[in-house]
């Protein structure tokens, strides 16, 4: 059966299951602004749900067949299975259904260019950088990212039909529904092994994604990543590389690391210096992210000096090494990183902030990810002084009974990591308050609900006696 077209349901009711998800909530906002009547459901209240409710969207908490009655079309994500009561009711009553990734692909149709940012990690930061740069350079982009950016006032923007900027997520092959004219590939690593068979399966998915480009399309790939380079060698599409190596088309020169780990450097493109960047965000990995953003902006015809100035003002997307406040003289940060590479990168930035001690608070995300990347988790926080590990956030999964956070803590200790199990947010808060000292830094990490721990602690405020 052919996939329904969302444009056929203008001014009608679109019901979205899992509407609080980062991508789904953004799509809901875009459709709402374009005149669709939006309702949705989710397992729990969240800031995304509250934001949608403030816009007038009716959100049901919990999944129930009654939520779908009178809906004209249903949108669901890859994590929502056919036996979900709302999907099952829709099947039984002939309500058409659109998978989230297919909807995103339909939304970007009609734009002259689509810059789609892929990679195992870094997608939100780079797509946010590109969105802000193109906006500041006057290109009026349409945007759909998996985070919130102050420059956009959220994670979406309608924009013109000139260019669409979007994250291209590889989970369940979602990015294969997109229509890129510029495909950015930041890295290719093992993840989502609950869907992919192995790293070769993942590599093939990225190859197929880049193969979606038209004959005059452009791939921008990280030249520091061997898997990306191997894929580029196979492709018959035009490509450019970015990275630290001098043989990359885009690379930095005269690199300096300034206060709080913020880099500045000259940008070289195919042997010519074209601009100077002084980043407003820390971390060596953000140098590569900035090069990817500049290469994308260059492909869209942006002025490079204006683009570089915009990157200097880029303060990061929310939940990406975000300072959430200070408590008892301790600096509180949160980062969305949820696989070992992302966590290691976030901790490297934390260690550049000049804190007396760095506390890494990890909320492992999904049982399958912890099992498949177990060895990598054991050392990813080794640069921190102390590591606290909460219970695993199940997300779309059920507990298989053969993996838990205590196993992670035991393995970390065997590798010399000072790790402690603090299963709940209350346990974690109590341990931190009993042991931290003024001048310390706490970094909570995960893409589940660990950000709520920061809010919980901020609400409780300072507790040390004056």
MINUMAR-621721 format. One record per atom (N, C-alpha, C, O): x, y, z negated; residue in three letters. Coordinates in steps of 0.05 Angstrom, whole numbers, plus 5000, padded with zeros to 4 digits. Each point is the difference from the previous one (the first is absolute). Layout:
residues N
XYZAla...
This chain:
residues 466
501749765000Unk498350245000Unk501850255000Unk501950024985Unk497450175032Unk501550255002Unk499950164974Unk497950004987Unk504350135005Unk500050164976Unk498350255005Unk500250135020Unk498049934961Unk498450255002Unk501850255002Unk502250004991Unk496750205022Unk501450255002Unk498950204980Unk497650055000Unk504150074984Unk499050174978Unk498650245012Unk498150104987Unk502650005036Unk498750245011Unk497049945006Unk498550195003Unk500849564999Unk497249935005Unk498350034975Unk497549985002Unk503750084976Unk498550024974Unk500250284988Unk499750034976Unk500850175041Unk500150284991Unk497350074988Unk497949935011Unk502250214966Unk497550094986Unk498549774987Unk497850034991Unk503449735008Unk498749774988Unk501749904976Unk502250114995Unk496849694991Unk501249924975Unk502249805005Unk499649785011Unk502950294980Unk502349825001Unk500749924972Unk500650174983Unk499249575011Unk500649904973Unk502849885000Unk500649835017Unk501150254964Unk502849925000Unk500749844974Unk499850114978Unk500949645026Unk500749834977Unk502950044992Unk501850005018Unk498750054956Unk502750074992Unk500750285006Unk502350065008Unk495850124989Unk500250275009Unk502150164984Unk501050215009Unk499849684968Unk502050144984Unk502949955008Unk501850124990Unk498649705029Unk502749955010Unk501250245014Unk498650175009Unk504149844992Unk501350245010Unk499350065029Unk499550235007Unk500349565009Unk499350055028Unk497050045004Unk499150175014Unk499349664972Unk497150015003Unk498950274990Unk498250115013Unk502849994965Unk499050264990Unk500750225019Unk498450195004Unk504049795009Unk500750205020Unk498249995024Unk499150215010Unk500349555000Unk498249975022Unk497250104993Unk498650125017Unk500549834958Unk497450094992Unk499950315001Unk497950115009Unk504250024982Unk500150295002Unk499850105028Unk498650195007Unk502949685011Unk500050095028Unk497349975013Unk499050185013Unk499749594982Unk497449955012Unk497950194988Unk498250095014Unk502049964960Unk498150184987Unk500250285012Unk497950125005Unk504549975000Unk500450275012Unk499050015029Unk499550215010Unk500349555003Unk499149995028Unk497049955002Unk499049965022Unk499650044956Unk497149985001Unk498849734995Unk497649975003Unk504049834989Unk498949744993Unk498950004971Unk501050154983Unk497049695012Unk498949974973Unk501449774987Unk499749775009Unk501950284971Unk501849804988Unk499049914973Unk499350164983Unk500649585013Unk499849884974Unk502249794997Unk501349935020Unk499149974955Unk502149804997Unk499849854974Unk498250074983Unk503549745014Unk500149854975Unk502949944993Unk501749985018Unk498849984956Unk502749924991Unk499849864974Unk497950024986Unk504249855006Unk500049844975Unk500150184976Unk499049924978Unk502150325024Unk500450174976Unk500150295008Unk500550075023Unk499050104958Unk500350295004Unk503050065003Unk501749864989Unk498950345026Unk502850095005Unk499850305007Unk497950115004Unk504550014998Unk500050285008Unk499050035029Unk498650205006Unk502049615011Unk499050015027Unk496949995001Unk498750145015Unk500249684968Unk497149984999Unk498850264989Unk498050105011Unk503250014968Unk499050254989Unk500150225021Unk498250175001Unk503949845014Unk500350215021Unk497749975020Unk498850205008Unk500749565001Unk497849955020Unk497350074988Unk498350125013Unk501349814962Unk497450064987Unk499650304998Unk497850105003Unk504450054993Unk499850294998Unk499350125027Unk498950225002Unk501649635020Unk499350095027Unk497149915007Unk499150075022Unk499649794960Unk497349925005Unk499649715010Unk497849925007Unk504449934992Unk499949725009Unk498949834977Unk501050024978Unk497049815028Unk499049814980Unk501849765000Unk500349865020Unk500950084956Unk501849784997Unk498849814979Unk499650084977Unk500049675031Unk499149794981Unk502449864988Unk501949935014Unk498150044960Unk502149854986Unk499249714998Unk498049944987Unk503549895025Unk499349725002Unk498849945028Unk498950175013Unk501449584995Unk499149925027Unk497349854997Unk499949804984Unk498150295030Unk497349884998Unk498650035027Unk500350215013Unk498349594995Unk498650015025Unk498150245003Unk499650105021Unk499349984956Unk498150225001Unk501450265009Unk498750195010Unk503949834986Unk501550245008Unk499950055030Unk500350235009Unk499349565007Unk500250015029Unk497350055013Unk499950075024Unk498049894962Unk497450035012Unk499650285011Unk500750204988Unk498349815036Unk499550245015Unk502550125012Unk499950225012Unk502449644986Unk502550105013Unk499849945030Unk498849805008Unk502350375009Unk500049965029Unk502549855009Unk499949865020Unk502350174966Unk502549865007Unk501649984975Unk499950174982Unk501749615016Unk501649954976Unk503050005008Unk500849895020Unk500850244963Unk502950005004Unk501349864977Unk499350044977Unk502649785028Unk501349844980Unk503049995005Unk500950045023Unk500749904957Unk502949975004Unk500749715002Unk498349824995Unk504250125013Unk500949725003Unk499949854974Unk499949755001Unk500150394977Unk499949864974Unk497149914992Unk499749854981Unk498350245034Unk497249934994Unk499249775017Unk499850025025Unk499749754963Unk499549755014Unk497049985009Unk498350144989Unk501249695030Unk497249975010Unk498049924979Unk497650065004Unk503249814975Unk498149914979Unk499450224980Unk498549964981Unk502850285022Unk499250234983Unk497050045003Unk499049995022Unk499650054956Unk497050025001Unk499050215019Unk497949965012Unk503550264991Unk499150215018Unk500449925029Unk498350055018Unk504149834988Unk500449915027Unk498149775007Unk499049995022Unk500649834959Unk498249775005Unk497250105007Unk498749885017Unk500350324968Unk497450115005Unk499950135028Unk498049975015Unk504150174992Unk500250125026Unk499949805022Unk498650045021Unk502849734976Unk500049795020Unk497149895003Unk499149965023Unk499650004954Unk497349885001Unk497950185012Unk498049915010Unk502550354989Unk498050195010Unk500950165024Unk498850205008Unk503349705005Unk500750125026Unk501250284999Unk499950145020Unk501349934957Unk501250274998Unk502849985012Unk501649834990Unk499150325030Unk502749995012Unk502250074980Unk499550164981Unk502949735023Unk502250044981Unk502550085015Unk500549905022Unk501150284966Unk502550095012Unk502249974979Unk499750104978Unk502549775029Unk502249984982Unk501550264998Unk500150155020Unk500949924957Unk501250264995Unk502150085021Unk500050235010Unk501849594996Unk502150065020Unk498950065027Unk501050175015Unk496949684993Unk498750065025Unk498750275000Unk500150145021Unk498849944957Unk498850264998Unk502150225003Unk499650205014Unk502749774972Unk502150195003Unk500950035028Unk500550225010Unk499849555004Unk500750005028Unk498050165017Unk500850155018Unk496649814976Unk498050155015Unk500150304994Unk499650165018Unk501049914957Unk500150284992Unk502250155015Unk499750245006Unk502549624999Unk502350145013Unk499850015030Unk501550135013Unk496549724998Unk499650015029Unk499350295009Unk498650144985Unk502249935038Unk499350275010Unk502050214995Unk499850225009Unk502349714974Unk502150194995Unk502249965021Unk500649785008Unk500650445001Unk502149985020Unk502349834991Unk501149845015Unk499750204960Unk502249844988Unk499249904973Unk498450124986Unk502749655007Unk499649884974Unk502649914989Unk501349825011Unk499650304967Unk502549934987Unk499349814977Unk498850084981Unk502049675022Unk499249794981Unk502549904986Unk501949915012Unk498150124961Unk502449954984Unk499849734987Unk498249954983Unk503649865024Unk500049734990Unk502549954983Unk501950155001Unk498149634985Unk502349924984Unk499149874975Unk497750054990Unk503949784998Unk499349874975Unk499750204978Unk498349964982Unk503250255018Unk499750214980Unk500850275012Unk501450015020Unk497650204967Unk500650275009Unk498050135018Unk500350235008Unk497649624999Unk498050105019Unk498650264991Unk499850195015Unk499349814960Unk498550234991Unk501750254999Unk499250225009Unk503349764981Unk501850234999Unk500650115028Unk499850245005Unk500949585014Unk500750105026Unk497650115015Unk500250215013Unk497549664986Unk497650105013Unk499250274987Unk498950175014Unk501549864960Unk499450254987Unk501950225009Unk499250235006Unk503449704997Unk501950195010Unk499250095028Unk500150245006Unk499349575012Unk499250075027Unk497650185001Unk499950195015Unk498149734969Unk497550164999Unk500650294992Unk499050185013Unk502549864966Unk500650274991Unk501650155021Unk499550245005Unk502549635006Unk501750135020Unk498350095024Unk500350235009Unk498149595002Unk498450075023Unk498050224994Unk499450175017Unk499549824959Unk498150214991Unk501550274999Unk499050205010Unk503349804977Unk501650254998Unk501050105026Unk500550245004Unk499849585015Unk501050085027Unk497750075019Unk500450055024Unk497149964966Unk497850105015Unk498849795019Unk498650085019Unk501849674977Unk499049795019Unk497349894991Unk498949835014Unk500050264964Unk497349944992Unk499449705001Unk498249915014Unk503349924971Unk499749715002Unk497549904985Unk499150114980Unk499749685031Unk498149834985Unk501749814984Unk502149905010Unk497150034966Unk501749854981Unk498449804985Unk497750054991Unk503549715006Unk498949804982Unk502349864986Unk501449835013Unk499150244962Unk502249874985Unk498949874975Unk497850054991Unk503849774998Unk499149844976Unk500750134974Unk500449864980Unk499850415019Unk500550144976Unk498850285002Unk498850075020Unk501750094959Unk499050275000Unk502350195003Unk502049984986Unk497750225032Unk502150205005Unk498850274996Unk497950075011Unk503450094972Unk498950264993Unk499750185025Unk498150165001Unk503749815018Unk499950165024Unk497449955016Unk499150175015Unk499749594981Unk497549945014Unk497650034982Unk497750005009Unk502850014965Unk497850004981Unk498749724997Unk497749984993Unk503949825013Unk499049724999Unk501749825018Unk502450055003Unk496449755008Unk501449815016Unk499150005029Unk501049845016Unk497150334991Unk499050005028Unk499750285010Unk499850204984Unk500149835042Unk499550265012Unk498849945028Unk501049835014Unk497050324994Unk498749965026Unk501850105022Unk500649855019Unk500350404980Unk501950105020Unk498850015028Unk497649975004Unk504250075015Unk499250015029Unk500449735012Unk500749814986Unk498950175040Unk500449745014Unk502849995012Unk500549835017Unk501350354973Unk502850005011Unk501649764989Unk501249855016Unk498850114958Unk501649794988Unk498749894975Unk498950154984Unk501249585013Unk499049874976Unk502449874986Unk501549865012Unk498750194962Unk502249884983Unk498749804981Unk498250074986Unk502849695014Unk498949794983Unk502149804990Unk502049955014Unk497549954963Unk501549774990Unk499149755016Unk497749975006Unk504249865000Unk499449755014Unk500849774982Unk502349925000Unk495849974986Unk500549794980Unk500149735014Unk498249935016Unk503749914977Unk500349735012Unk498349794987Unk499849785012Unk499150274964Unk498549794987Unk497849895017Unk498450155012Unk501549594990Unk498049865017Unk499950095029Unk498049985013Unk504350134996Unk500150095028Unk498450255005Unk499250055023Unk500250104956Unk498250245003Unk501050195022Unk498450115015Unk504349934987Unk500950205018Unk499749925030Unk500550165018Unk498749604987Unk499649915027Unk497450115012Unk499549955024Unk498950194960Unk497650125010Unk500450305007Unk498150145008Unk504449954990Unk500550285004Unk500750065030Unk500349815016Unk499950444990Unk500650095028Unk502250205000Unk499750235006Unk502849684986Unk502250194997Unk501150095027Unk500049855020Unk500950404981Unk501750095022Unk502950034990Unk501949995015Unk498350064959Unk502650004986Unk499849814976Unk498350034983Unk503449765017Unk500049804979Unk502550044984Unk502249975010Unk497550094964Unk502350024982Unk500349744984Unk498149904989Unk504349995011Unk500549754985Unk502250064980Unk502450035007Unk496949994968Unk501950084979Unk501749774990Unk502450044994Unk496649725005Unk501449774989Unk498249755005Unk497650035003Unk503649744997Unk498549755002Unk501149814979Unk502349915002Unk496150034977Unk500949834978Unk497749804994Unk497850025010Unk502949804972Unk498049804991Unk498050134981Unk500850124981Unk496749855025Unk497850094983Unk497449895012Unk500049905023Unk497950114961Unk497449895009Unk500249715009Unk498849925020Unk502749924965Unk500349725008Unk497749834992Unk500049765003Unk497950374987Unk497449864997Unk498649995027Unk498149845004Unk502850335015Unk498950005027Unk502049895021Unk499349835016Unk503150284982Unk502149925020Unk501349744991Unk500449954976Unk500449895043Unk501349744994Unk502850044990Unk500949874981Unk500650315032Unk502850044993Unk500950265013Unk498450145013Unk504249924984Unk501050265011Unk499850005030Unk499750215012Unk500649565002Unk499750005029Unk497250085009Unk499750145020Unk498349774965Unk497350075005Unk499650314997Unk498650125016Unk502749994964Unk499850294995Unk501450155023Unk498950195010Unk503549724998Unk501450125022Unk498450005026Unk499950205015Unk498749584990Unk498449985024Unk497750204999Unk499250115021Unk499649934955Unk497850194997Unk500950285007Unk498650155014Unk503849934977Unk501050275006Unk500750025030Unk499550215012Unk501549585000Unk500550005028Unk497450045016Unk499950165019Unk498049704973Unk497450025013Unk498850284996Unk498750115018Unk501850014958Unk499050274995Unk501350205019Unk498750165013Unk504049824990Unk501450185018Unk499349955029Unk500250185017Unk499049584989Unk499249935028Unk497350135008Unk499349995023Unk499350114957Unk497550145006Unk500450275014Unk498250115011Unk504349994987Unk500550265012Unk499650005030Unk500449795014Unk498650434997Unk499950025030Unk502850005011Unk501950024986Unk498349965040Unk502649985013Unk501750244995Unk502549985000Unk496350254996Unk501650244994Unk500150074970Unk500850224993Unk498549584990Unk500150044972Unk502849994989Unk501949955014Unk498450124960Unk502650024987Unk500049854974Unk498250044983Unk503949795013Unk500449884974Unk502350154986Unk502150045011Unk497450034964Unk502150124983Unk500649804978Unk498349964983Unk504149925018Unk500649794981Unk502550064984Unk501850145009Unk498249754966Unk502350054983Unk502449845009Unk499949755000Unk502250385007Unk502449875010Unk501749884979Unk502049875006Unk497350164968Unk501449884978Unk498949724993Unk501149864984Unk496650075028Unk498649754994Unk500549805022Unk499150045023Unk502449744971Unk500649805021Unk497549885014Unk500149955024Unk497850014961Unk497549885012Unk498750205019Unk499049925021Unk501150344972Unk498950205018Unk501650015026Unk498950015021Unk503849984976Unk501750015024Unk499549765017Unk500050025025Unk499749744963Unk499549765016Unk497450025015Unk499849925023Unk498250204964Unk497450045014Unk500350205023Unk498849955021Unk502650264975Unk500450205021Unk501449885024Unk499450075023Unk502449754973Unk501449875022Unk498149835017Unk500449975024Unk497449934964Unk498149845015Unk497950175015Unk498949905020Unk500750344971Unk497850165011Unk500750125027Unk502350065006Unk495749985010Unk500450135026Unk498850284999Unk499150115021Unk500950014955Unk499050284997Unk502450184993Unk502049924989Unk497750345019Unk502050194993Unk500350024969Unk498049994986Unk504450045005Unk500350014971Unk502450184992Unk501950045015Unk497950074961Unk502150154987Unk500449904972Unk498149894988Unk504350145001Unk500549904973Unk500750234981Unk500950215009Unk498649754966Unk500750194979Unk501349854977Unk499349764996Unk502550374990Unk501349864977Unk502650144993Unk500850205012Unk500649684969Unk502550114991Unk502349965020Unk501850165001Unk498149625014Unk502249935017Unk500350215022Unk498150105011Unk504449964996Unk500650215020Unk499149925028Unk499750175017Unk499849574988Unk499149925026Unk497050015003Unk498949945021Unk499750144958Unk497150055002Unk499550265016Unk501550194997Unk496349815018Unk499350255015Unk499650234981Unk500850235006Unk498049724971Unk499550204979Unk501649924975Unk499549794989Unk502450385003Unk501549934976Unk500950264985Unk500150215013Unk500649774962Unk500850234985Unk503150055001Unk501549815003Unk499250444995Unk502850074996Unk500350204978Unk498050144993Unk504449884995Unk500550204979Unk497949964977Unk498950204990Unk500849565002Unk498049934980Unk501050094972Unk502349954993Unk496050184992Unk500650084973Unk497649934982Unk497750035009Unk502849884967Unk497949944981Unk500050214978Unk502050044986Unk495850115012Unk499950224982Unk498649944974Unk500149774991Unk498850434997Unk498849984974Unk497749795000Unk498450005019Unk501649834961Unk497949804997Unk499949805023Unk497949895006Unk504450095008Unk500149805021Unk498850075027Unk499449835016Unk500150434988Unk498750095025Unk502150055021Unk501950154997Unk497949715026Unk502050015021Unk499750245019Unk497850115003Unk504449985008Unk500050195022Unk502049905021Unk502049874993Unk497450185032Unk501749895022Unk499350145026Unk497950115004Unk504049875015Unk499650085027Unk498849765016Unk500849774995Unk497450285022Unk498749795016Unk501250005028Unk500150205014Unk500949574993Unk501249965027Unk498249825017Unk499249794991Unk500250315033Unk498349855018Unk501649965026Unk500750185014Unk499949564991Unk501549925024Unk502550185004Unk500550105022Unk501049934956Unk502650135001Unk499950304996Unk502150134998Unk495549995000Unk499850294997Unk498650074973Unk498049894993Unk503250304993Unk498850104975Unk497650175007Unk500350195016Unk497449754973Unk497650165008Unk498750154977Unk498450185005Unk502249744970Unk498850154978Unk501349914974Unk501549814999Unk497950344979Unk501049944974Unk497649964981Unk498150155001Unk502149644983Unk497849944982Unk501050004971Unk502049884994Unk496550254989Unk500449994971Unk497449894988Unk498150154996Unk501949594997Unk497649874992Unk499150094972Unk501650064982Unk495749955014Unk498950074975Unk499449754983Unk498950024978Unk501749745033Unk499649754986Unk502749864998Unk501750035017Unk498749814962Unk502549874995Unk500149725012Unk497949895009Unk504549994992Unk500349735009Unk501349975027Unk499250135019Unk502849704983Unk501449965026Unk498049885020Unk500350065024Unk497849784967Unk498149885019Unk498350225013Unk499049965023Unk500750274964Unk498450225012Unk501550145022Unk498850145016Unk503949824986Unk501550105023Unk499049865025Unk499550135020Unk500449604978Unk499049855023Unk497150065006Unk499250025023Unk499250014956Unk497250075004Unk499850275015Unk498350035018Unk503350164974Unk499950275013Unk500949985029Unk498850145017Unk503249704989Unk500849965028Unk497849885017Unk499650085023Unk498949734965Unk497849885015Unk497850215005Unk498950015022Unk500650164958Unk498050215004Unk500950205021Unk498450095016Unk504149994984Unk501050195019Unk500049885028Unk499350145020Unk501449614983Unk499949875026Unk497249995011Unk499550045024Unk498549914958Unk497250005008Unk499150285009Unk498650035020Unk502150174964Unk499350275007Unk501250095026Unk498750145016Unk503849784988Unk501450075026Unk498549885023Unk499650125021Unk499449634976Unk498549875021Unk497450145006Unk499049985023Unk499950164958Unk497650165003Unk500550285010Unk498150165003Unk504449915001Unk500750275010Unk500250214979Unk499950245006Unk500449694969Unk500250194978Unk502650155001Unk502049885009Unk498150364981Unk502450154997Unk501649884977Unk499049984978Unk503549945027Unk501649864980Unk500750174975Unk500149894978Unk500450375026Unk500650164977Unk497650044982Unk500250004976Unk497550045037Unk497550014984Unk499549744986Unk499150004977Unk501449775036Unk499649744988Unk501949964977Unk499149904979Unk503450185023Unk501949984978Unk499150174976Unk500349914977Unk498850335029Unk499050174978Unk497749884986Unk499750014975Unk498549865040Unk497749874988Unk500849784982Unk498949974978Unk503149875030Unk501049784983Unk501250114974Unk499949864980Unk501250385022Unk501150124975Unk497850064980Unk500650024976Unk497050025034Unk497750064982Unk498549754992Unk498250014983Unk502549765029Unk498549764995Unk500649904971Unk502349964993Unk495550024992Unk500449934971Unk499249714995Unk500049914977Unk499349945044Unk499249724996Unk497049964998Unk498650194992Unk500549575015Unk497249934997Unk499549924971Unk501949924986Unk495750105005Unk499349924973Unk500649704997Unk499749845019Unk501050084957Unk500849724993Unk502649925014Unk500549765002Unk501150435007Unk502749945010Unk502050164984Unk500450235005Unk500849644975Unk501750124981Unk498850274991Unk501250215002Unk496449774987Unk498450234992Unk500450064971Unk499549824983Unk501250425010Unk500350084972Unk497250054989Unk498550185009Unk500749664971Unk497350024990Unk499850164974Unk497850054990Unk504550034999Unk500050164975Unk502149914981Unk501449815005Unk498950344973Unk501949934979Unk498649944974Unk498050144994Unk502949664991Unk498949934975Unk502249964980Unk501949855006Unk498050274971Unk502149974979Unk502850065011Unk501949884992Unk498250305028Unk502650065011Unk501049805021Unk502350015008Unk495949804999Unk500749795019Unk498650075027Unk497750075000Unk503849905022Unk499050065026Unk498649765012Unk501149785002Unk496350255005Unk498449795010Unk499750025031Unk499250215010Unk501449575004Unk499849985029Unk498449755007Unk499849814985Unk499150215040Unk498649765011Unk500849975029Unk500350195014Unk500049564994Unk500649945028Unk498349765009Unk499749804985Unk499350215040Unk498349805011Unk501549745008Unk498749805007Unk503950214992Unk501649775009Unk499249754986Unk499649994976Unk500149795040Unk499049754989Unk501549765010Unk499449784990Unk502450255028Unk501849775006Unk502850084990Unk500550234996Unk501349575001Unk502550054988Unk501750225013Unk501350164986Unk498749865041Unk501550215013Unk499050284993Unk501650184994Unk495849855006Unk498850264993Unk500650074971Unk500750234994Unk499149574988Unk500650064972Unk502950074995Unk500650194985Unk501249675029Unk502850064997Unk500650295010Unk501550144987Unk497249945035Unk500450275010Unk498950214981Unk501350214995Unk496349744993Unk498950204982Unk501750034975Unk500450224990Unk500749555000Unk501850024976Unk502550145007Unk501150144982Unk500049835042Unk502450155008Unk499550304998Unk501850154992Unk495849945015Unk499450294998Unk499850074970Unk500950214992Unk497849624992Unk499750064972Unk502750034986Unk500450174983Unk501549675026Unk502750004987Unk501650265008Unk502050064988Unk497050085032Unk501450255008Unk498850254986Unk500950225005Unk497249744977Unk498650234988Unk501450104975Unk499050194988Unk503149685003Unk501550094977Unk498749934973Unk500650134980Unk497749665019Unk498749924975Unk501949864982Unk502049885009Unk497550124965Unk501649864981Unk499849705005Unk502049865001Unk495650045002Unk499549725006Unk497749985020Unk498150174999Unk502049645019Unk497849955019Unk498549754993Unk501249784997Unk496250255000Unk498249774994Unk498449935025Unk498650175011Unk501849594999Unk498449915023Unk497749834990Unk500349814985Unk497350285022Unk497649854993Unk498849885025Unk498950155017Unk501149594985Unk499249865025Unk497349864995Unk499649854982Unk498550215037Unk497649845001Unk500249835025Unk499450105022Unk501349654976Unk500249835024Unk497449985014Unk497950004988Unk502249995039Unk497550025016Unk499649745016Unk501649945018Unk496349924976Unk499149755011Unk501849764994Unk502550035000Unk496349754993Unk501449764993Unk501749905024Unk502249914996Unk496750115028Unk501449895023Unk502650165005Unk502049895007Unk497950384990Unk502450165004Unk502149944979Unk502449975006Unk496750004969Unk502049944979Unk501349725005Unk502449974995Unk496049845014Unk501249735005Unk501950015024Unk502249894998Unk497150245023Unk501749995024Unk502550184998Unk502049955012Unk497850274972Unk502350184997Unk501249994972Unk501350184991Unk498249594995Unk500749974972Unk502950084994Unk500650164983Unk501349735033Unk502950054995Unk500750295002Unk501650104986Unk497150035034Unk500650295004Unk499050174977Unk501250204993Unk496549724995Unk498950154977Unk501949994976Unk500150194984Unk501549605013Unk501649964976Unk502250214997Unk500950044977Unk499950085044Unk502250204998Unk499350275011Unk501750184999Unk495949865010Unk499350265013Unk499950234980Unk500250235009Unk499749724965Unk500050224980Unk502650014985Unk500150134979Unk502049745030Unk502549974985Unk501350274995Unk501550034981Unk498050175035Unk501250274996Unk498750154977Unk501250194990Unk496449735002Unk498650134977Unk501349904974Unk501249784999Unk498550374980Unk501049924974Unk498149794987Unk501049814987Unk496450225017Unk498149824988Unk497849945021Unk499350185016Unk499749584983Unk497849925018Unk497749894984Unk500449824984Unk497250285020Unk497549894989Unk498449885023Unk499750135021Unk499249634974Unk498449875021Unk497249944990Unk499749874979Unk498350235035Unk497249954992Unk499049745013Unk501549875016Unk496150064978Unk498749775014Unk499950065030Unk500050235009Unk499949565007Unk499850025029Unk497350115007Unk497949924990Unk502150285028Unk497450115011Unk499149825022Unk501349985021Unk496449894975Unk499049805019Unk499150105027Unk500449875020Unk498550384980Unk498950115025Unk498049805012Unk498049944987Unk502549975038Unk498149835014Unk500349714993Unk498549845011Unk503350094970Unk500649724995Unk498949904973Unk499250164983Unk500749585014Unk499449874975Unk502549874989Unk501849935015Unk498350054958Unk502449894987Unk500449715007Unk498349834993Unk503950095020Unk500549725007Unk501049844976Unk500049755002Unk500850384977Unk500849864976Unk502949914999Unk500949884980Unk500650185041Unk502849915001Unk502050235001Unk502449955005Unk496750294990Unk501850235000Unk498950214980Unk497650044999Unk504250094986Unk499150214981Unk502350184994Unk502349955008Unk497150274979Unk502150214995Unk502149914981Unk502250095001Unk497149734980Unk502149904982Unk502249865015Unk502450024992Unk496949845030Unk502049875016Unk501950215013Unk502449955002Unk496550275006Unk501650225011Unk501950114978Unk502450035005Unk496650024971Unk501650114979Unk502249814993Unk502350084996Unk497149665002Unk502149804993Unk502250005022Unk502449994993Unk496850035032Unk502050005022Unk501650254999Unk502450005005Unk496350234990Unk501550264998Unk502149994978Unk502350085004Unk497049814973Unk501949994978Unk502449825007Unk502350074992Unk497349725023Unk502249835009Unk501950155019Unk502349925002Unk496750295010Unk501750165018Unk501050254986Unk501050195013Unk498749834961Unk501150224985Unk498350244998Unk500950214991Unk496649775018Unk498150234999Unk498750004972Unk499049804991Unk500950434997Unk498750044974Unk497050015004Unk498950225003Unk499849554999Unk497249995007Unk498349914977Unk500849834984Unk496750285014Unk498149944979Unk497349975013Unk499250165017Unk499349644974Unk497249965010Unk498250174983Unk499849974975Unk498750215038Unk497950164987Unk497549975017Unk499550165018Unk498949644977Unk497949915018Unk497950225007Unk499350035024Unk499850124957Unk497950205005Unk501150284999Unk502250054991Unk496250145018Unk500750284998Unk500450094971Unk501950154994Unk496449754988Unk500350074972Unk502649894989Unk501450144985Unk499349625022Unk502549884992Unk502450175010Unk501950054985Unk497950035040Unk502250155012Unk500350274987Unk502250094994Unk495650055002Unk500150264987Unk501149984972Unk501750164992Unk497449644993Unk501049974972Unk503049955000Unk501550114983Unk499549725035Unk502949945001Unk501650255008Unk502050064987Unk497150085033Unk501450245009Unk500150214977Unk502250104994Unk495649954994Unk499950214979Unk501749924976Unk501150174986Unk499249575009Unk501649904977Unk503050015006Unk501650004981Unk499250015044Unk502849975007Unk501250235016Unk502550034999Unk496050135015Unk501250205017Unk501150234983Unk499350034976Unk502350145036Unk501250244987Unk499750245019Unk499949965024Unk499950284964Unk499950245018Unk502350005019Unk502349934994Unk497150145031Unk502050005021Unk500049755017Unk501349995021Unk497149814971Unk499749765016Unk498150055024Unk498650205001Unk501549615018Unk498250015023Unk498549745002Unk501349794999Unk496150215004Unk498449765004Unk498950005029Unk498750205008Unk501849595006Unk499049975028Unk498149765001Unk501049774998Unk496450275005Unk498249785004Unk499849945030Unk500050195017Unk499849554990Unk500249935028Unk497949785007Unk499749814984Unk499050235038Unk498149805010Unk497850135016Unk499550244997Unk499249605020Unk497850115017Unk497349914989Unk497950045014Unk502049854962Unk497549934987Unk498950244986Unk499750225011Unk499849754963Unk498950224984Unk501950104979Unk499150134981Unk503549815022Unk502050084980Unk500250304997Unk500950104979Unk498250055041Unk500050304997Unk498250094978Unk500350224989Unk497749615004Unk498250074979Unk501450004972Unk499150134981Unk503149725017Unk501550004975Unk501150284995Unk500050104978Unk501150035043Unk500950274997Unk497850184990Unk500550174983Unk497249805029Unk497750174992Unk499249944971Unk499450194985Unk500649565008Unk499349924972Unk501950134980Unk499150114980Unk503549875026Unk501950114982Unk500050304999Unk500450134979Unk499150005045Unk499850295001Unk497750094983Unk500150214987Unk497749645014Unk497650084985Unk500649984970Unk499050174985Unk502549635007Unk500649974971Unk502150214991Unk500050084977Unk501750015042Unk501850234995Unk502249944981Unk500749764995Unk500650454995Unk502249984982Unk499149884973Unk497950084990Unk503649735000Unk499249884974Unk502250014979Unk499549944977Unk502950145031Unk502250024981Unk499450234980Unk499050215008Unk501749754968Unk499550214979Unk502050235005Unk502449955006Unk496650294992Unk501750235004Unk501850054976Unk501650195000Unk
